[in-house]
Amino acid sequence: MSPPLPDLPLLELRDLRAGYAAGPILHGVSFSLAAGRIATLLGGNGAGKSTLLRAVYGANRHYGGAVLFEGRDITALSPPRRLALGIGFVPQGRCNFAAMTVAENLLMGGYTLKRTEREAAIAAMLERFPVLARKAGEAAGNLSGGEQQVLEMAMVLITGPRLLLLDEPSLGLSPRMQAEVFATVAGLARESGVAVLMVEQNLRGALAISDTAIVLEMGRKFLEGPAAEVAVDPRIRHAYLGGNVTAADAA
Ligand SMILES: Nc1ncnc2c1ncn2[C@@H]1O[C@H](COP(=O)(O)OP(=O)(O)OP(=O)(O)O)[C@@H](O)[C@H]1O
């Protein structure tokens, strides 16, 4: 597929309203994300962060507004059609096949690829992630939490997405493993031009690798800005980063 036009955002949300059968959770959210950029979604419990990721993947009830990918309105497309266009989603929690080997899991991730492409795609993932190559023949369930998270990203990356949606990739990992996962995500954006939209509980770690931060409150965008600025915004530090607001912050 051709690369996105430089003046077009890869992903654009226009006044998106989406939710579940009981009603909308997102009440008109707009923002855009360019190729190779990382954006973190912040917000309290129930603000609609995971719902937003699912809505970009097409896994929610749509109530209004639009999702554009490379300038094309994809609002009516199903998740498989969005995956085929280049949108990959790694949901929260463990989602590999624990009893299958790492290589078999990669094969499962690449099931939408043409049969002739699968072997090369698996080899490319094993080359990209040496930790997976070392354990290619081991059952996924025997990998560490951090290794499983890398495997789950690789199971989606094998399809060659240009936008990766990550729901809490560092959840339940040790600080060292969290750092490894964040380094992997940063590398994807920097080296492969993949755009990443991420929900994270480790906000310091996530913001450190993000270009942009988008704050949701009760299904609405409360704030959007460069991650480095949002990270020191007194309101954000107070509400989400557990930091005390100092005179220097407020100045
Ligand atoms: N499958 C569902 N059906 C109906 N309502 C849901 C469903 N999943 C989530 N919700 C509701 O949508 C709202 C937003 O949930 P969501 O998971 O998007 O929030 P969040 O910002 O990701 O929160 P958290 O940080 O707690 O995961 C909540 O009120 C939740 O109860």
Residues whose N, C-alpha, C, O or C-beta is under 5 A from the ligand:
A	BS01	LIG	Y20 I25 G44 N45 G46 A47 G48 K49 S50 T51
